[in-house]
Amino acid sequence: MRHNIPMPADEDLVTSRGLAVPFASLNWTFARSTGAGGQHVNKTSSKSTLTVTTSEVTGPELAIERVRSLLPAEIRITCQKSRSQWRNRQLCMSQLREMLDTAAMPPAPPRRKSRPTRGSIERRLDSKRRDSQKKESRRTDNW
């Protein structure tokens, strides 16, 4: 399957959380894929590797701090799922977007401690009593 749709020439990668990676800092390398595909695999360089330095990511200050603290200094993403180099490049870009968005998310709020309900306490104690009686009925005094 051929894709005649060109990659955006000078378009920066922008995530849903407002982070941006300049087009110039997206470093691509291509190689021959492995696995099934017959002669096509032996002839084309469809495996795509995207390398990005986290220091070149721009956006909101808090999000950038989270990204730089959670991700390594250099992010390397490789994709060879498709027979098409264009499709593998698209998959690398979407994986990078997802990775940056996940790292930029604020931490979850701390869990509020809650007390068990009266019913749950009673059920737990009833269960303990039943188990105790069951085990006590198994005991014998004559050894």
N, C-alpha and C positions, 0 to 999 in steps of 0.2 A: 504494500500500500504506500503510495507516494503522497507526501504532503507538499503542496505548492504554496502553503501559507508561510511567509517568511517570519522569522523571529523579530520582535520589535527591535529596531536598530539602536535607538538611543534612549530607551525607556528604563527608568529606575524601577527596582523591585519595591513595591509598597505593600505593607501588610495592613490588616484590618485594625490593628492597634496603633497605627500612625508611624510605625518604624519604616525607614527607607534605606535601601542599599543602593548606592550609585552604580550605574551601569558599568562604569570604568573599573569598579572593584570586583566585578563578577569574573573570575578566572575560570575558563573552560578548558578541559582537555578531553580528547576523544580517543577511544581505542576499540579494538575488535571485541565483540561480545563473546561470551561463552555459552554453551548449552545448545539446545535444539535450534534448528533454523537452516540446516543444510548448507548449500553452497553460498547462500546469502550471508551467513555469519562469517564465512572465510573471506568475503570480498569487501564488506563495508565496516566502517568504524562507527558503529551505532551506540556503543557504550559511552555515556556522558558522565563526566566528573566535574562537579562545581566546587570551587574553593573560594571561601570568603573570609576575610579577617574581621573579627567582631569590632575592632577599633574603628572601622570605617562605617559602621551602622549609625544612622542619625535618627533623631526623633525626640519624643518627650524624655526629659532628664531621668525621671524615676524608672521608666521602662528600660532605658539604656543601661542604667546601673544594674537592674535585675538581669538583663541579658548578659552583661559582661561578667557578672558574678556566677551565673549558672552555666554558661556555655564556655567551651575552650576558646583560646585566642584565635584559633583558625578552625573554621567549620569546613569539613569536606563531606560532600554528598555524592554518592555514586548511584547511578540507575542504569539498568540494562534489561528492564522488563519488556520493552517494546523492540520491534525490529527496526523502528524508525528513530533516527537520531533526534529529529525534531520533537517527537513525543517524549523521548527520554529527557530532553532538555526541559520540557514543560513539567514533567514529573519531578525533576530536581528542584525547579523553581517553586513548585507548590509545597514540596517537602521542606524547603528552606523557610517559606512563609509560615508554615505550621510550626516549625521549630522555634522561630523567633517570637511568634504570638504566644506560644506556650510558656516560653521563658519570661516574656514581658508581663504575664498576668500577675496581678497582685496576689499575695498569699491569702489563703482562706482565713476567715475570721476564726479566732479561737473558739473551741467548743465550750458551751455553757454547761456547767455541771447541773444535773437534775437529780431529784430524789425519786426513788422507786415509789410507785403508787401503793396504797394500802392493799388493794386486791392482789398485786403481784407479790407482795410480802407474804400474804396469807397463803397464796398458791404454793410458793416456795416452801413454806413451813409445813403445809399439808403433805407435800410430796416427800419431804424429809421424814415426816412421821410414818408415812406408808412404807417407805423404803426400810426404815428402821424396824417396823413390825415384820416385814417380809423376811429380813435377815434374822431377826430374833426367832421366828418360827422354824428356821432351818437348824437351829442349835439343838443339840441333844445333851442330856446330863450324864448318860451312861457311856463311859469310855471303856 
